């Protein structure tokens, strides 16, 4: 069975990522932290742009002063936030139910894999010990 060039590229990318994670975990974690920080900054800038745009739109449409505009924009943003929270209130239980089902499926597959043969048991134990060794060596 031959792999497509796309699949070979994907497999090579996974291999490079795993090798980087094993060989330089501090750099990988630092990169992830900086990426998260950058995403938070972008989200903040987008929030400020949304707020400024709402300020200008409200001032232009209703011909209000600064104080009235800020009050209107504040209540608009509060109502948008509560709408988002209401959506999350109905979405999060479905997400956790799906997550629970996926975890149970993976647990069942793992138990079936464990029961198949002694070789599979050895592989799982070796993988656990390799992960634990990696954690001890690079974690402390």
N, C-alpha and C positions, 0 to 999 in steps of 0.2 A: 504494500500500500504506500503510495507516494503522497507526500504532503504538498500543498500548494505553496507557492512562494510567500503568500501572505501569512500562512500559518507558520512557516519557518521564521519569518520576521517576528511574529508574535512570540514564538517560543524563545527566540534569541533575546528578545526584550525582557521576558520573564527571567531568563537565566542571568542576564546582566544585572537586573534589579536585585535578585537574590544574592548574587556575588557581591554587589555593593553593600547590601545590608549586612552580610556576614563579615566583610573585610573592614568596612568603615562605618560602624553603626552610629558613632557620635556625629559624623557629618550628615548622615541620613536624617537622624532625629533633629539636628539643628536646622536642616533644610525644611523639614516638615513644620517646625515651630515658626520659622520665618515666613513660610508660605501662609500659615494660618494667620499670622500677624498682618500680612499684606492683605489678605481677604477681609479681615475685620476693618482695616483702614479704608478699603474700597467701599465696603458696606456703609461706613460712616460718611464718606464723601457723597455717596448716592443719596443717603438720608438728607444731608444738608442741601443737595441740589433739589430734591423733592420739596423740601420745606421752603426754599427760596422761590421755586416756581409757583407753589401754592400762594405764597405771599403776594407775588406780582399779579397772579390771576385774580385773586380776591380784591386787591386794591384796584385793579383795572375795571373789573365788572361792577363792583358795588360802590366805588368811589369812597372808600373808607380811609380813616386815618391809621397811623401805625399801630396804636393800641388796639383798636377794634379788629384790625386785620390779624394781629397776633392772637387775639382771643378766638376768632373764627377758625384760624388755622390750627390752633391747639385742639379745639373740639373736633375738627375734622380728622386730625391725626389720631386722637383718642378713639373716635368711632372706627377708623380703619384698623387700629390695633385690636380693639375688641372684636371686630369682624374676623380678623386673623386668628385670634384666640378661640373664637367660637368654632371656626373651621377645624383648628387643631383638636378641640375638645371632641369632635366627632371622628377625626381621622386617626388619632393616636391609638385608641383601643383596637381598631382594625389592624394597624401596623403591628402592635404587640401580639395580637392573635396570630397573624401570619408568621411573625418571628418565632413564636412558640411552636407552631406547626413545623416550621423549617428545622428548628432545633431537634424536635422529636424525630423527624425523618432522618436527620444526620446521625442521631444517636442510634436509631434502629439499623441504619446501614453500617455504622461502626461495629455494633454488636454482631451483626451477621458476618462482617469481615473478620472479626475476632474468632468467631466460631468455625470458620471455614477450615483453617489448618494451623499447625504449629508454626509454619513459616510466617504466616500473617501476624501471629502473636509476637514473634521475634521482631518483625519489622516495626510494629507499633511500639514495642518496648524500647527498641533501639532509637526510634525517632523521638520518643519522649526523653530519653537520656541525652541525646544530642541537643535537643532544645534546652534542657535543664543545664547542661554544661555550658552552652552558649550564654545563657542568662547569668550564670555564676561568673564566667570569665569576663563578660563585658558589662554586666550589671553592677558589679561592686568595685 
